[in-house]
Amino acid sequence: MTTQSAEQTRHLMQSGDRGAWSLAALTVALAESGSEEQMRAAVDLLGALGIDVRADLGELDRAGAAAQAAAPLLQTAALVSGDGMLWAGQSNEALLTQGRASAQGAAAFVQFGLPRLPGLAEALARPGARMLDIGTGVAALAVAYAELFPELTVIGVDVLPHVLGLAAEIVAASTVADRVVLREQDVSTLDDEAAYVLAWIPAPFVPPGALRAGMPRLARALAPGGWAMVGHGKYAGDPVEDALSRFKTVAYGGTALNDDQAQQMLRDVGLGNVMTLPTPLGAPAITVGRNGF
Ligand SMILES: C[S@@+](CC[C@H](N)C(=O)[O-])C[C@H]1O[C@@H](n2cnc3c(N)ncnc32)[C@H](O)[C@@H]1O
């Protein structure tokens, strides 16, 4: 007799296999990273899924989308291979891919976030403007912000020396090397004051203790009128989606926050104008708060 769990397990293995290989096909086709035969077969598979990768993909950035497709494959491979999944143990390729995927956040921020945040567009455009990028990783997001805002200097902070080594290479190879500054530091020891018009922190990657200790410091680091922006999971009540977000966060070693918890955290450190912004499918939830309001 087949139990319901056995049936569901078979179903999951079939749909998961299909999902993993379809993401691999998307990566190969968009990054043009396979042999000609592999690319043709990948394009065919995507075609069968209703995706013409040779057509205009509209607002999707091809390199960013390729990285976004590859990132879960590389990260889950690290988890299931038994290497553990702590960020420190990720391969360079996984770190660089996650960086490229996260860099799409800068353009998405300009499209979805900036128009909703009073005063920020002007502040980011002012000569001498500074942004804080906590958990800067390989600095792909920091570089993307600096490219989008020509007057902005981005201070990228991370705890991992090895990752900061990769970041230094990426910054040096960019056109904005004079406006991205890297610093090895834990957010829980941040001591900048009134310095930044914008401060970003990705909660799913920052352990709960560091987040608790770091948030009041992050709030103090904001210039008057400056905005804090917290990335977090989407917990909209769908049991599978919510459990998936929690599982990823546990694997990353970070903090699971829903919209209400993220909003409360920002109010608790004295920020005002607190709200959770709408973000596109596949992007993290983003909750913001403003200093002095
Ligand atoms: C997913 S990565 C960010 C990717 C990044 N946007 C990029 O462009 O590569 C998250 C980073 O947060 C860092 N992190 C985790 N806890 C931290 C803490 N307490 N203080 C500072 N950085 C931290 C991790 O080391 C990791 O590099």
The ligand as a MOL file (V3000), in Angstrom:
LIG
                    3D

  0  0  0     0  0            999 V3000
M  V30 BEGIN CTAB
M  V30 COUNTS 27 29 0 0 0
M  V30 BEGIN ATOM
M  V30 1 C 24.4210 37.0960 1.1970 0
M  V30 2 S 25.7920 37.9390 1.7470 0 CHG=1
M  V30 3 C 25.5320 39.4760 0.9880 0
M  V30 4 C 25.7730 39.4780 -0.4800 0
M  V30 5 C 26.2200 40.8430 -0.9510 0
M  V30 6 N 25.1420 41.7650 -1.1190 0
M  V30 7 C 27.1060 40.7640 -2.1580 0
M  V30 8 O 27.0140 41.6600 -3.0090 0
M  V30 9 O 27.9190 39.8470 -2.2160 0 CHG=-1
M  V30 10 C 25.4940 38.3070 3.4430 0
M  V30 11 C 26.7480 38.6920 4.1980 0
M  V30 12 O 26.4150 39.0710 5.5280 0
M  V30 13 C 27.5830 38.8790 6.3010 0
M  V30 14 N 27.2700 38.9560 7.7400 0
M  V30 15 C 26.6500 38.0110 8.4970 0
M  V30 16 N 26.6020 38.4100 9.7850 0
M  V30 17 C 27.1840 39.6280 9.8510 0
M  V30 18 C 27.4370 40.5450 10.9210 0
M  V30 19 N 27.0810 40.2580 12.1770 0
M  V30 20 N 28.0530 41.7170 10.6410 0
M  V30 21 C 28.4310 42.0110 9.3620 0
M  V30 22 N 28.2320 41.1610 8.3090 0
M  V30 23 C 27.6200 39.9970 8.5450 0
M  V30 24 C 28.0300 37.5020 5.8310 0
M  V30 25 O 29.3960 37.2710 6.1460 0
M  V30 26 C 27.7560 37.5590 4.3280 0
M  V30 27 O 28.9100 37.8600 3.5990 0
M  V30 END ATOM
M  V30 BEGIN BOND
M  V30 1 1 1 2
M  V30 2 1 2 3
M  V30 3 1 2 10
M  V30 4 1 3 4
M  V30 5 1 4 5
M  V30 6 1 5 6
M  V30 7 1 5 7
M  V30 8 2 7 8
M  V30 9 1 7 9
M  V30 10 1 10 11
M  V30 11 1 11 12
M  V30 12 1 11 26
M  V30 13 1 12 13
M  V30 14 1 13 14
M  V30 15 1 13 24
M  V30 16 1 14 15
M  V30 17 1 14 23
M  V30 18 2 15 16
M  V30 19 1 16 17
M  V30 20 1 17 18
M  V30 21 2 17 23
M  V30 22 1 18 19
M  V30 23 2 18 20
M  V30 24 1 20 21
M  V30 25 2 21 22
M  V30 26 1 22 23
M  V30 27 1 24 25
M  V30 28 1 24 26
M  V30 29 1 26 27
M  V30 END BOND
M  V30 END CTAB
M  END
